[in-house]
Amino acid sequence: MELNEKRANKDKNNTIFRKYKQYLKLEKSLSDNTIDAYMTDLDKLNAYITLENIDLLEVTPDDLHHFASGLHDIGIHPRSQARILSGIRSFYKYLILEDYIQTDPTELLESPKIGFKIPDVLTVEEIDAILSTIDLSQQEGQRNRAMLEVLYSCGLRVSELCNLKLSDLYLQEGFIKVEGKGNKQRLVPISSCAINELERYFEERNLLTPKPGHEDFVFLSFRRRTHLSRIMVFHIIKEQTALAGIHKTVSPHTFRHSFATHLLEGGANLRAIQCMLGHESITTTEIYTHIDRNRLRSEIIEHHPRNIRYREKQQQTSFDK
């Protein structure tokens, strides 16, 4: 009987997990990678409650606290712990939504404190240095130059860059259409410099016959005749960064961080940056207000009314002497 109960319980859980996965895909419109991450985190909870003989729908706050402590004990990084617990909160909100349970056991579940990590940012000079290392005599040289220019000039995620289509380009109007997280589309301005690099690349690309299904992708592998993968973009950036003699940890996302930071430094409105980056929440964009603290401090010292009045008093005192 106990064995039959365990099998029935396992089947029940699998049915709930399958429906939750469908919910994430169809109603939340999350990408396959994000859904996989959610389900992998849920697998950790499932393994724990199976080991402890706890029913999925009868989990208590104490059970979840013990689970969270176990994540810490096995050495999972606090940032990863926070992500896992965030996924579990999402799952239990779904269970309430679908009337599987009446109270949320995650309501008082606290995430571990994690330090604020300022992203690495490249200066404009460093970006120029990376671009200057590209050998334009190589077949893929102009492609790589156009790719990195678009990545930086438009602030794209690496997945958005790899999936960019020819039919998404409105170069005469100065915009590109980008499909971001959750299949949400946005229009992003593209610089004249990036347009120029693309047009030079198209001279080479037009000589290539892409494999079926890859005809509309902007950035292609000349050898495979398929669209570039994320791994290939990472590899290109790592190689060119090393050639430029830059010792920062640079990834495709570094170009995106740099784009947002340089816009903010140039005086762009935070809401405008949010729209261009495709951030759902303004709080995600606000990370960039912390990047150049010295610059922000000097701006406050320079422009705050109290400081202006103080400087005027100091100047007047000096004049009276």
C-alpha positions, 0 to 999 in steps of 0.5 A, spaced: 500 500 500 505 504 501 508 503 495 502 504 491 501 511 495 508 513 493 507 512 486 500 515 486 504 521 489 509 521 484 504 521 479 500 527 482 506 531 482 509 530 475 502 532 473 502 538 477 509 540 474 507 539 467 501 543 468 506 549 471 511 548 465 505 549 460 503 555 464 510 558 464 510 557 457 503 559 454 501 564 460 507 567 462 510 567 455 517 565 458 523 563 454 525 555 453 531 557 457 528 560 463 523 555 463 528 550 464 531 554 469 525 554 473 524 547 472 531 545 474 530 549 481 523 545 482 527 539 481 531 541 487 525 542 492 522 535 489 528 531 491 528 534 498 520 533 499 521 526 496 527 524 501 523 527 507 516 524 505 513 531 505 507 532 500 508 537 495 501 540 497 502 540 504 509 543 505 510 548 511 514 554 512 518 550 516 520 545 511 522 551 506 526 554 511 530 547 512 530 546 505 533 553 504 538 552 510 540 545 506 542 549 500 547 553 504 550 547 507 551 544 501 555 550 498 550 553 493 552 561 492 547 566 495 546 569 489 544 562 486 540 560 493 536 567 492 534 565 484 532 558 486 527 560 492 525 566 487 523 560 483 519 556 488 515 562 490 513 563 483 511 555 483 507 556 490 503 562 487 501 558 481 498 553 486 494 558 489 492 561 483 490 554 481 486 552 487 491 547 489 492 550 496 489 556 500 495 559 503 502 560 501 508 557 505 513 561 501 510 568 504 515 569 510 521 565 506 527 570 506 532 570 501 540 570 503 543 577 503 547 578 497 552 584 496 550 588 490 555 587 484 557 592 480 557 590 473 564 591 469 563 596 464 568 598 458 570 605 456 568 608 449 576 607 448 576 600 450 570 598 445 574 602 440 580 598 442 576 591 441 573 593 434 580 595 432 583 588 433 578 585 428 582 583 422 578 585 416 582 581 411 579 575 414 572 573 411 569 573 418 572 580 419 567 585 417 561 580 420 565 580 427 565 588 426 558 589 425 556 584 430 560 588 436 558 594 433 550 592 433 551 589 440 554 595 443 550 601 439 543 597 440 544 594 447 542 587 445 542 581 449 546 576 446 540 572 444 537 578 441 543 579 437 543 571 435 536 571 433 536 578 429 533 577 422 533 581 416 526 582 416 527 586 423 531 591 420 529 598 418 535 601 417 532 607 412 528 609 418 534 608 423 531 602 427 531 595 428 525 590 431 528 586 437 524 580 440 526 580 447 524 576 453 517 573 453 517 574 446 516 581 447 518 586 441 521 593 442 523 598 437 531 600 438 534 606 435 540 604 431 546 608 430 549 611 423 556 607 425 552 601 426 548 601 419 555 603 416 558 597 418 552 592 417 552 595 410 559 593 409 558 586 412 552 585 407 556 585 401 560 579 404 553 576 406 550 576 399 555 572 397 553 566 402 547 561 401 544 560 407 542 553 409 534 552 409 531 556 415 537 560 416 536 565 410 533 571 414 538 571 420 543 577 420 549 574 422 551 567 419 557 563 420 561 563 413 563 555 415 556 552 417 552 557 413 547 557 419 546 563 424 551 564 429 550 561 436 551 564 443 557 560 444 560 563 438 559 570 440 562 569 447 568 566 443 569 572 438 569 577 444 573 573 448 579 573 443 578 580 441 578 582 448 585 579 449 588 581 443 586 588 445 590 587 452 584 588 456 584 584 462 577 585 465 572 580 464 568 581 458 562 578 455 556 580 450 552 582 456 558 587 458 557 591 451 550 591 454 552 594 460 556 599 457 551 601 452 546 603 458 552 606 462 554 611 457 547 613 455 546 615 462 552 618 463 550 622 456 544 625 460 539 620 457 532 619 461 532 612 465 525 611 462 528 611 455 534 607 457 529 602 460 525 602 453 531 601 449 533 595 454 527 592 454 526 591 462 520 590 464 521 594 471 525 600 472 528 597 478 532 593 473 535 599 469 536 603 476 542 598 477 546 603 472 545 609 477 550 605 481 555 604 476 559 611 476 559 613 483 564 618 483 561 621 477 554 622 480 558 625 487 561 630 483 555 632 479 551 633 486 557 637 488 557 641 482 550 642 481 546 641 488 543 648 490 546 647 497 553 646 494 552 652 489 550 657 495 556 654 499 561 656 493 558 663 492 559 664 500 566 662 500 568 666 493 564 672 497 569 671 503 575 670 499 573 677 495 572 681 502 579 679 504 
